Amino acid sequence: MLVDTHAHLNFNAYKEDADEVIRRSLDNNVWMINVGSTYETSKRAVEIAERYEKGVYAAIGLHPIHLNAGLVKIKLDKEEIAFNSREEEFDYKKYKELTQSGKVVAIGEIGLDYYYKPKTPHQFREQGQGDALSTGKAYSAPGVARKPNGEISTGQAKIKFEQFKNRQKEVFLQQLELAQDYNPPTASSHSPKGERAPLNLPVIFHCRVAHDDLITTLQQYNNRTIKGVIHCFTGTQEQAEKYLKMGFYLGFNGLIFKLNFDEIIKETPLDKILIETDCPYLTPPQVEGRNEPIYVKYVAEEIAKIKNLSFEEIAKITTENAQRLFGI
């Protein structure tokens, strides 16, 4: 058995065949958690999960890039937009209502993302925070004042970028509160109205080019016990150690075939590793086209190779990790 702890079958890439993909996964003993990024995709994740007695679960949350409309637009070709960021105000009450489903096992994906930055005619560089994805890409922010010659001052653009980051942190903290505020439903376990132990919901953290800020924010948020996983970990060994010290899991997916995380994977205790696909993205090189949960086996195989362990042991321990964290 394997658990894909981060899938997006609630996205439009699967609007025609989500149930077919799910059935294929379940038939091969692969369970999954479909993760929301907006209210609509969170709601859809819950609706999908409630169609299945077991093996399919949901996480709900507002992704940081969806605080800004048009911040991200990824095209597969000239006709089809594969991903487009949307501007959404976090509605605590609406998301709280979704947690009443016994199929909701986490809040996520939530966090900080400085990889995509607001644009203006004037651009400057921001040093990344040790992230493997950090490129020091040029960026600037909207609405800043121009100099008499029409240019925008670097100082004012930096101020605007700080506002951009602070907005992400504000919404992130609101969603941490939601995870702590979890009020369990009262019927059978993980049924649509299922009974769950009265524990705080775990968090699925999203972080790109912002690990230092995320670590600092979590360290300062020390009035409660937070549990969760750093999804698609791309940080440094030092950052990994800080997350592990705080008790978090690290999630790895098809990105390990493209970037070298061998040493981090070797140094991370197996009982702190989760596997995922992030489908439809990050397809492993063994297959082509759209990713799906069944391909999480390739991630498990690669981790087994890196850690010099059997596939069976990786499957067993990572499944136990997912069951322990998410209560599935």
N, C-alpha and C positions, 0 to 999 in steps of 0.2 A: 504493500500500500504506500502511496505517496500523497502529499497534500501540497497543492499549489496555493500558497498563502497570499498570492496577489495576482488576480486575474481581472479582466474587464469585459466579461461577456455581456455586461449591461451597456456596452458602447455600441454605436451604430454599425461598427464593422461586423457585428453578428446579428443584425436586426432580422435577417432572413433565416438564420439557421442556428440560433443560440441553443435551442433544445437538442438539436442534433449533435452539436459539439459537446454539450454536457453529457448526453447519453453515451457518446463515444468514450469520454473520460471515465465515467462511472463504470462502464463495462470493463475498463482496464484498471479498475481499482484506484483511480485518481480522484481525490476529493478536491474541493476548491473553495476559495473565498473571493467573491466578486466585490470589488472595491469601488465606491463612489468617488466622484470628483466634484460634483455639483449636487444640488437638491434633486434634480430630475434623474441623474444617473444613480444617485443613492436610492431613490425611491424604486427605480427599476431593478436595482440589485436585490432589494427586499422582495419585490414581486416575483422575481425569478426564483429566489431561494425558497419562497413559500410554496412553490409548485413541487418541491421535492421533499420527501420525508427525511432523507439524510444525505450527506455528502456535498451539499451545496449551501453556502452561507453568505452573509452579506456584511460589509463594512460601510459606514456612512460618514461623509464628511465633505468639506469644501476645500478643494485644492488651492494652494496659494496663488497660482497663476490665474485663477478664475475671479480674482478681485479686480482685474483690469481687462476691459474689452479690447480685443484686437492685439493684445500683447504678443500672442503666438498664433501663427497661421502656417501650418505645415501642409503642403500640397503633394499628393501622389503624382498628379499630372496637372495640366492646365485646367482640366474640367472638375476634378474631384479634390475637395479639401479634406484631408485626413484628420486634421485637428485644428480647432479654432477656439481660442480662449474667450470666455464670456464674463461679463461683469455681473457679479452677484453679491448682494448684501447677505451676510450670514444671519439667518433667522433661527434663533435658538429654539423657539417653540416648535417650529416645523420639524427641525431635525430631532428634537426630543421626542416628538410623537412617533417618529420612525423607530426609535429605540424600543418601543413597546412590543415590537415583533420579537419573538423568541429566536428568530433567525439572525438577528443582528448580533455579531460577536465581537465587533470592534468599532472604534471611531477612527476614520481614516479614508482617504489618505490626507493628512494634514501636516503642515510644517512651514518651512521657509524655502524659497526658490529665488536665487539671485542670478540664475543663468540667463533667463530672458528678462531684459530690462527695458523700461520705457525709452522711446526714441524722440529726439529733437534734431534740428539741423546741426546743432553743435554736439560733438561727441568727445568723450575722453575715456580713459581706461581706469578700471577698478581692479585691483589685485584680488584674485580669488582666495579662498580660505582652505588651501591645501587639497581641494577636491580634484579628483582625476579628470573631471569634466571641465575644470576651470581653464578658460582660454585667454583670460584677460581681454575679452571682446569689448569693442568700443560700445558705449552707450551714453544716453543722456535722458532727460526727463521732460515731460510736457509742461508748458505753462510758465517757464522761467523767463526772467527779464533779459532783454538783449542790451548789449552795449550800444553806444551811439553809432558804431559802424555796422550794426546788425548782428554781431556775434552774441552768443550767450556766454556769460561768465562761467568758468569752471566751478567757482565757489557756489554760485546759485544752483547749478545743476547738481552739485554734490548734496546740497541741502534738500533738493527735491528727491534725490535718490534715498536720502535718510528717511524722508517721509514715506516713500514707497516701502522701505524695509519695516518701518514702524507700524504701518498699516497691516502688513503680513503678521507681525508679532502679535498685534492686538487681536486679530481674528484667531490666530493660533491659540492664544491663551483662553479665549472664549470657548474654543472647542475642547481644550484640556478640561475646562470646568464641566463641559457636557459629559465627558468620559467619567468624571468623578461623581456627577449628579445622577448617574444611571439608576433608574428605578425598575427593578426586574418585574416582568409579567408573572402570571400566576396559574399556568396550566402545565401540561407535560413538557419535558425538556426539549427545546429547540423546535417545537411545533410552532405554527404561526402565532399562537397565543401561549407559547411555552413557558414553563416555570424554569427559572435559573437561580443559582445560588446568588445571594445578595452581595456580589463583589463588584468592584469598579470595572468598567470595560477597559480592555487593553487598547493601546493606540498604535496605529500604523503610521509611522512618521515618513514624510517625504522631505528630502533635503538635497538641494543641488547648490554647490558653490556657497554654502552657508553653514558648514558644519560647526565652525567656531561659535557663531552666533546661536545656533541651536543648542549646543552643549551648555553655553553660558545661561541661556534662557531656562533650560531644564534644571540646571544646578540651582538657579535662583528660585525656581518653583519647588521649594523643598518642604512645603507645609503638608503635602500629601504623598502617598506612595503611588507612583506612576509605573505601569508596566507596559511593554510594547516592543516593537521591532523597528529598526531602521531599515526601511524598504530600499532595495537596490543600493546597497552601501557602496559609496565611491570615495570615501575619505582616506585618510592616512592611517598608518599603524597606530600612531599616537592617539588619533581621534577614536579609532576602534577601541582602544584600551579604555578610554574615558567612558564610552558608551557601555562597555561591558562592566566596568566598575559600578555604573549606576544600575546595573541589572538588566539592561536591554539585550535583545537578540539582534543579530545582523542578518539581513536578507540578501541572498545572492540569486542572480538570474542569468540570462544569456549574455549579459555584458561581460561575464568572466571569460568568454571566448574572444572578446575584442580587446580588453584591457587586462593588464597583468595584476591580478590580485592574489597570486599564488601564496606569497608570504603571509598576507593577512589571513587567508583561509587556513593556512597551516597553523598559525598562532592562535586562531579563534577556537576555543573549546567546542567540540561537536555538539554538546548540549546547549550551545548558544547560537546555533546556525539554523536558519529557516531557508527553504528553497521556494522559488517562485518563477513565474514566466513573465509577468507584466504584459501578458497578451492583450491586444494583438501586436504589441511591439516586441523588439529584441528577440527575434526569431533565432534559435541556435543555428549554427552553420550546417548541421546535419540535414536540415530541411529547408525548403524555400517557401516564400509567401507568408501568409498570415500565421502568426503564432497562436497556439491554443494550449490548454492545460495539460494535455497528454504529453506534450514535449518537455514537461518539467523533468522527465526522466533523464534527459541529456544533461541537465544541470547537476542532478544527483550523480551521474556517472563521472562528470568532470571533477566534482568535489572529491569523490572516492579516489580518483587518480591522483589528485593533488595531495590528499592526506594519506595516501597509501593504505586505504582501507577498502573493504569489500562494498560493492553496491548495496548489498543487503543490509549492511550495518548503517550506511548512510540513510537508506530508506527508513529503516526502523527508528533510528534516533531522531531524525528530522520530523518524522510523523509524530513521535511522542512529544517533541518540542511544541509542534503546532497544537496538539491536543491539550497540552498543559497550559499554553498561553491563552488559547481562544476558548477552551472548554468545550471542544467539539468531540 
